[in-house]
Amino acid sequence: MIHIVHNAADVDVLQKAIELDETLAGEIIQIKDDYAVGPLLDIYTAEGIEARKQWQRDVLVGSDHDGSVDSGEVDDAKTVGSFN
């Protein structure tokens, strides 16, 4: 079983739930991107992924997270792609 969560705190909560009920056991994957904002067109293609990354670069320029898009710190496409 694969569990997908969007918040780091949910990883801990789910791990504790699995301790209580082993039938829930499985890998826990955290998706860090917030898909409520930004472009999603063709998000599963190389072009769509790059368009989203460029949007993130534009949004983050000048902030404390400037450059984080290309650091590899968050790469949900790679995370999700590891299950294909």
SULBEL-V353729 format. One record per helix or strand of 2 or more residues. SS is the DSSP state (H for helix, E for strand). FROM is the first residue (numbers start at 1). LEN is the number of residues. If there is no record, write none. Layout:
# SULBEL-V353729
ss=SS from=FROM len=LEN
ss=SS from=FROM len=LEN
This chain:
# SULBEL-V353729
ss=E from=2 len=4
ss=H from=8 len=13
ss=H from=22 len=3
ss=E from=27 len=4
ss=H from=46 len=15
ss=H from=68 len=3
ss=H from=76 len=6
